[in-house]
Amino acid sequence: MRQTIALAFIFVGVASLILFTSTDVFTLFARQHTFVNISFAGNDISCVDCHHRIQNELNNSAFHKNLSCEDCHRFTGTGITFASGDEASATPGKEAHAAYTPRCLDCHGGSGTWIDGKFAPPAPAFNETGYGSDVSAHKPLVKQSLDYNLSFGENEACLACHTNYSIKFGFKRPEYFDFYFSVSGSWDVSSITYGDTNTTPVNKSESGAKHEFKAINQIKCEDCHLDVWNAANHPESNAYGSTKASHVCWKWGGSFKGRSYSNDDPMHNVSKVGMTPGYENITDYCLSSCHKPKINSSATIPPVFENTVHAAYRLSCYHCHNDTSTYTNAFWNKPKNGWDTPGFHGDQTVEHKHYPGIYGLDDNILSEPLFLHAETCISCKRGMGVPSKHGSCGSCHRDYEHPSVSEDFQAYTEPNNTIYMDSTEI
Amino acid sequence: MSVRNLLLILAIAFVISFMMAQTASIFAGQHVWYNLSANGSDVPCEKCHADVADEMNVLTGPHTGETGYGQFKCEYCHRFPPVQHRNTTFESYTYASVNSSDVIPGKESHAASTVPCMYCHSGDRYGVRHSNCATCDCWSCHHADTPQPHEGRYTNNEDCRRCHANAHTGDVYYIPPAGGFNLTTNASDTGKNASHISFVMSAIENETMEDANEACIACHTRMSVEIWFNVTTEAKITVNNSYTQSYSYWDVEEITPSNYTNYKEVKGE
């Protein structure tokens, strides 16, 4: 007890002594009177002092890590006046003080921009008035990003593909569509109705870093369009055991009715992904086989390819496989390792659509919305392999060549693309 | 304690008490009064705010002599005089002041106030006012201004030059407005693209410091700042393959930020 009292006396004594001898008042926020000299040329206040994480992201980035913060965030090409000054003069900011959040197209629009000795190339198609042609597959995302405030301008669309920002997509489509297939006389498609909306989730899961820009070869179509890839690549057999049921994987060979199908490497063969010769990866397959093929500059090409697009064309099968007979050697066929002509059933003779007797099928479909153009092709090919006295082709050609039975069909959209004939999966 | 010892202590105490000629005050110097009758502030702020005085010596920058005319006096900011070119939402204060002929009691403040940075930096004038005139006799011309600069409180060149002149360029300039946040009186100061505008606006709402000072000081001084960022790492994008009788198109129905994450940045460690 006596020891405690003694300590208390000592404590009070020392505290009193400190209080008595202290003459300074301590400022609440230390160093608030240490003003940074901003009278030099350029930005004198370190962005990184408060934004280390952004710098770390840029250190892991394929692009822009050789730019300064000011190159992008005090970019003067937009007419924005930033606060600036040096010993001789000072300019107050107007639209921004220290920095702004740039639109990617501020630098990558128009004809591109030189920044600090480095060239920012224009973003093809999106640098055009109105973001270019409607056949540019991602134009709707770019254009409609303007309506959202996650970032400035069209940046949401740019970030989605070009950075490690994660995206949870929800792709909404009619789950299926019904149609009536009439085979009296010429083939005819009628009574098309749509099922309820189905949402397919696709998660592009990344680090989440918006300042980690991807190298172009790191951008993968399937990251965002896994549902489409799943539709294209059905490794499993269909209901009837056909391993050729994937909508774009038709491996043809042999002969049929006197016609030779000798091309074993059709351009859309998904089994050629990761092979040599073939497609380097899924993205190479998506682009080279369909959505941005290598074009023979000396050949006549489908008009759609005369447009400039950014990443991919918005296409259906009919853009190439139609009754135009002049697209000879128009595209580079990677698996074949040579120029190719869009043909029907993969042959090299000019027979681009269904043969004349059943043109009604194509004409009816072509009058429908674009997404049905490919869906019908996809669904029928998915249905290949129905046991038939005529072999796998018999699911459609049940009367050897011309169908004779009118049927109701129900075709499911991505990612399943199964097809039902009178409620039976085919 | 024995009676003998007690008597001994009492005797010594009596002797000491008897021998002492002076009474020692507890707080020495409390009767040494400052003469307030001169112009300006006659009470040394540094006496109590030595740490601030030390800080002012750490860097040579704005307010601390980068123009070659020495540091600002405390009173320039903390007994701020009426500034003509400013956003008038920042009111002027009346401080207690005394000189040889006048006594003005304080109203909003007695000796000093903490000051909004924007009080002086919210005008619409900027740039060089007089070229090659840093050594001119300021008051010989400006005494005739209507109204007089700072209501005539500063009449000596030293005070004028510390704020308005640059010894290196020889120029006399306006105090630069902190434009770009839509807080100055310049109509073209919209701040519509300013990255830090939400920081500034939140600082204005916050009562820790005056006005937007938290934001100003965070960037323009070496004060240590701990910043918690809450950022989105993911977006939810919903697109609908919409269609008409003959046309289909991808309609973006939703772009919503999600999966926020917190992280800390510390400036000035």
Interface residues (C-beta under 8 A of the other chain):
Chain A: F20 T23 D24 V25 F26 T27 F29 A30 R31 Q32 H33 T34 F35 V36 N37 I38 S39 I45 D49 C50 H51 H52 R53 H73 I80 T81 F82 A83 G85 E87 A88 S89 A90 T91 P92 G93 K94 E95 A96 H97 A98 A99 Y100 T101 P140 L141 Q144 S145 D147 Y148 L150 E156 L159 A160 Y165 S166 I167 K168 F169 G170 F171 K172 R173 P174 Y194 T197 T199 S207 G208 A209 S367 E368 P369 L370 F371 L372
Chain B: I26 K47 C48 H49 A50 D51 V52 E55 M56 V58 L59 T60 G61 P62 H63 T64 E66 T67 Y126 G127 V128 N166 H168 T169 D171 Y173 P176 P177 A178 G179 G180 F181 T184 N186 S188 D189 T190 G191 K192 N193 A194 S195 H196 I197 V200 M209 I217 A218 C219 H220 T221 R222 M223 S224 V225 I227 F229 T232 T233 E234 A235 K236 I237 T238 V239 N240 N241 Y243 T244 Q245 S246 Y247 S248 Y249 W250 D251 V252 E253 E254 I255 T256 P257 S258 N259 T261 Y263 E265 K267 G268
